[in-house]
Amino acid sequence: MRKTLLTLYLWLFFLTSCTQYAYYHSPVAVNTNSYKSIPLQSDDKKSALYASGVFTTGGANENLRDNFNAAIGSVHHSHNFGMFQGYYGVTGMLGQYKVDDYARQTGQRYRNLNLNDSVINSMAGSKSFGSWGAMGGINIVTPFGNKHEWRIIGAEFSWNREFGEYLDFRTKLPDTAANIIDRHRDHMTISISTDLVFHLKRGSIGYKAAAVLGTQRLYEYNKDRISSRYQPAYFSNTFHVTIQKFTGFWQVNVGNHSLSTQLGLNYKLTR
C-alpha cells in the first residue's frame, strides 16, 4: 500500500512540476482549406456552382488544452478545362474558443519566464471568433482506368479576415504572457495537394492530402525568454464521397499546437 501511494505521489509530483507553455494561434488559420468539389473530367457538365456547410471541432495550445468549435459556410464555382481544373469562391466562419486556466507556476527549475499565468487566467473563458474571406485553387489532372482521375498536384490559396473576442484576447496579451501569440487579423495560406478520385455509378469516392503553409512568420519565445521565428503550417487528410449532387467529406488537420476535424457537405446548385 505504501509503495502504491509513493508511486502515485511521485507521478503527481512529476505531472504538476513540468514546465507549462502557452501557444495562442488563430483557429481560423488551421481551418482554411475545407474540401471543395470539382466535377470529374468525364462528367457531362464541365463547370458547376456549389454551396457548402462544415462543422469543425478541435483543440489547440500546449497538449491541446484549449478547445474550439465552429461552423464554416462557403460558395464556390468549379471549372474543367483540358488537363487543368480550378475553383474560386467566398467563405465565412463563426465559432467559440475556450481559453483554459493555467496552474500557478512553482519552483525555479520548471518555471517558464515567458508565461504569465495571472494575466491569462484573468482573461480566460469562452471567446467568440469569426472570419470572412476568399479562396481558390488549380489542379493538374490526368484520367486513368474507367473514368477515374488523379489530380496529380494542386495549388490552393486562401485569405481570411478574422474578428471577435478571441482575436481581442490575443491582441491584448503582452509578449511576456505567452510563448506564441498570433495577433494577425488577416490570414493567408498557400497549399500543395494531391487527390485521387474514383468514379462510381452515381458519383465518386476519393482521398486528398495537402500541406498548407501560412505566409506570415511568428515569434516564439522559449521558457528562458529567448526568441526565434518560424512559419506556421498544417497537414490535412480528407476522405470524400459524392452521390449525385451531394459531396460529404471528413477532414483532419494537424498543425502547430493544433488539431481539428471537419465534417462537411458540398451541394451542387447547378444542373
Number of C-alpha atoms within 10 A of each C-alpha: 6 7 8 9 10 11 12 12 12 12 12 11 11 10 10 14 15 15 16 20 23 24 22 23 23 22 27 23 24 27 25 26 21 24 24 24 26 21 19 24 22 14 12 8 13 16 20 18 20 22 19 22 19 20 16 21 20 20 20 26 20 15 13 13 16 20 20 20 20 21 18 22 19 21 21 22 21 21 20 22 10 11 12 15 22 19 21 19 19 18 21 19 24 18 21 20 23 18 22 16 16 18 11 11 19 13 10 9 9 14 18 25 19 23 26 21 20 15 15 20 15 9 15 16 14 16 18 18 23 22 20 19 19 19 22 20 20 20 22 16 22 14 17 11 8 10 15 19 20 17 21 14 14 19 18 20 20 22 20 23 16 23 18 16 15 25 22 15 17 20 15 13 17 12 18 15 20 26 24 24 24 18 17 15 16 16 20 18 21 20 20 17 20 18 21 16 22 20 18 15 7 9 17 19 18 18 17 17 17 21 18 26 20 20 13 14 11 17 14 20 23 16 18 10 16 11 12 10 11 10 12 19 18 20 19 23 18 20 18 20 20 22 13 13 14 17 23 20 23 19 22 21 23 18 20 16 18 24 22 21 20 22 18 22 23 24 18 21 13 11 8
